[in-house]
């Protein structure tokens, strides 16, 4: 079981590091472009070739993070939480991150017109952008806690 714990912990470290790195880059470099002056900045961003690529980047990583998070949490529960609290916390952070994506970011991105579907009235873009920016901070905090817990899970499984 130690081999499974090691593998799950390392997979979670890699998954969280890639997702957190992507979100930090997105937040510092790309988000200011589309969030600076909605609705004009949102509409200009949608014309950018980079707009479609952001979603593709995360679409590749997030299923891996979800699978690793569920596996890590299940492993921690089955083997006992005593020595595996960090692994369980990592799994909970990953699952919470994905819940935020499905419950908040996908509907908000759709309303902003970043995803296929009916976009909201452009007069709502300012409010939607502020909501997106707030929850993005929460998501980055979850990713940071998840990465730290994954590193702790690796160190405790050695």
ZIWOSUL-V595730 format. One line per field, one symbol per residue. burial: I if it has 24 or more other C-alpha atoms within 12 Angstrom, else O. Layout:
burial->???
This chain:
burial->OOOOIIOIIIIIIIIIIIIIOIIOOIIOOIIOIIIOOIIOOIIOIIOOOOIOOIIOOIOOIIOIIIOIIIIIIIIIOOOOOOOIIIIIIIIIIIIIIIOIIOOIIIIIIIIIIIOOOOIIOOOOIIOIIOOIIOOIOOIIOIIIIIIIIIIIIIOOIO
